[in-house]
Amino acid sequence: MPCQSLQPAFYLRQGGAWKNTSYAGYLHRIKQRNPAAKFYFTPSEKFTNELISAIQHRSTQAFRDKFRNVDVLLIDDIQFIANREATQEEFFNTFNALYDNHKQIILTSDRPPKEIQKLEKGLCPDSAGPGNRYPAA
């Protein structure tokens, strides 16, 4: 388990250059603890586009395998999936699969979870599980 104490990690950001440095530092700490850890980083838009493509090409299992067979999944700009019902459903299934397997999930947004109406249920500290931290960067 890469970093269970920050499970899931939600980073509120105002934009800017800090994010690449923050991601690199965070992932470096996890890699130090577990050199064999597998990472996957994707903007939420790419996650959505890959899902649409997987549905069109009837390759949803390959899509699921790609995102669920990692130790750390980092999704940037999670707020962009708020109004995309199919993407949200697949994201929450992926989120639950990773969480249940004690994998690390890192989400970033320029809005706090409570302002992302459609995502609030799954991301608020009360419902996402124990040990949540929502640092504002």
N, C-alpha and C positions, 0 to 999 in steps of 0.2 A: 504494500500500500504506500504510494508515493508520499502523501502528506495528509493523512486523515484529519489532522487537527484543523485544516482549512477546507473542509469538505462541505459544500462546494464553496469556492471563493468567488465573490462578486465584487468587481472593481468598478466604482463609479469614477468616471474621468471627465475632465472638461475639454479633452482633445489636446493636441499638441505632441511634441516630440518625446514626452516622458514615457509613452507607452512601450516603445521598442526596448528601451532600457529596463523598464519595469518587467516586461515579459522575460527578457533575457536573464535578468537577475533571479527572478522567481523560478524559471525553468532550470537555471544553473544550480540552485539550491536543491531542487528535487533530484537532478542528475547526480549530484554529489552523494546523496543518500541512497540512490538506486541507479548505478551506471547503466544498467540494462533497460531502463525505463523507455517505453515507446511514447512519443509525443505526436500530436497532430494539432496544428493551428489552422483555423479557417475563419474568414469573415462570415457573418451570418448570411450575407448575400450569396456567397459561394456554396454554403451548405444548402440553401434553398434551390439554387440552380442545379446542383448535383442531384438533389432529390427529384426535381422535375424530370431531369434526364433519366434517372433510374426508373421512374414510373413509366416514362415513354418507351424505354427500351426493355422494360420488364426485367430489370436487374436490381430490384430493391434489396435482395439479400446481399449482394455484393456491396451496395451502399451501406447497409447496416453493419456488415463485417468491417468495413473500412473505419467507421466511426466508433464501433463498440469494442474493437480489439486493440485498444490503446491503454496505456497507463495514465496518460494525461491528455485531456481534450480541452483546448482553449478556443473559445468562440468569441470573436470580436463583434461589437455592435449588436448585441442580442436584441436590442429594442426593435430592430428592423423586422423581426419575425412576428411581432405583436398582432398583426392583422392577417396573417397567413395561416389559415386553419390547418391545412395538411402539413405544413412545415412545423407548426407548433406540436401537432400530434406526434410526428416522427421525432422531433427534438425531445419531447418529454419521455418518449419510449427509450430513446438513447440515453438521456439523463438518468432515468431509473435503472437501466441496465448497468451503466457505469457505477452509479452510486451503490447499487446492490452488490457489486463486485469490488467495492472499496477502491475504486479508481478515482483519480483527481479530475474535477471539473472546474474550469476557470472561465468565467464569463465577464465580459466588459460591456459597459453601456455609458452613454452620456446622460442617462436619466436613472434615478433610483428605482428599485423594483416596484415600489408602490405607485409610481407614475406610469408604469408600463402595464396598463389595465389587464390585458389578456395574459400576461406572464405572472402577474402578482401571486396567484394561487400557488404556483409551483416554485416560486423563488423566495417568498417571504420566510424569514427565520422560523416561524411557527410551523410551516408545512414542509419545508425541505429536509428536515432531519436534524439530528443533534450536532452540536459543534460548529454551527455556521458562524462565519464572520463576514461582515459586509463593510470592508474598509473603504473609505473615500480617499481616492488618490489625488 
